[in-house]
Amino acid sequence: FQEAVEEFGYPPFLQAALARRGFFYLTPVQQCSLPLMRDGHDFMASAFTGSGKTTAYLLPILKSLNEAARLVPGIQVASHFKRKDGSRSARPSIATVRGMKN
């Protein structure tokens, strides 16, 4: 997964987590799908169980979540929330990020 960390810009914590679980090399399905996902293309993958489809799907999501979590104090953020009836709030909630981010 070292080549994926370098080529696709995955944070080092993902590399460490994957290494702890014994993932050291990209599988063929990951080699094909990760560049497509990085470039924003839609695709469908079909492969045997254990071929790495879930990891290929989750790595870009985890990268995006990591980037989204890098909010620094003082930044204003807004979000809608979902009501019990399934509708969304009419106006977004606005808040200022507080605390420290390492």
Buried (B, 14 or more C-beta within 10 A) or exposed (E): BEEBBEEBEBBEEBBEEBEEEEBEEBBEBBBBBBEEBBEEEEEEBEBEEEBBBEBBBEBBEBBEEEEEEEEEEEEEEEEEEEEEEEEEEEEEEEEEEEEEEE
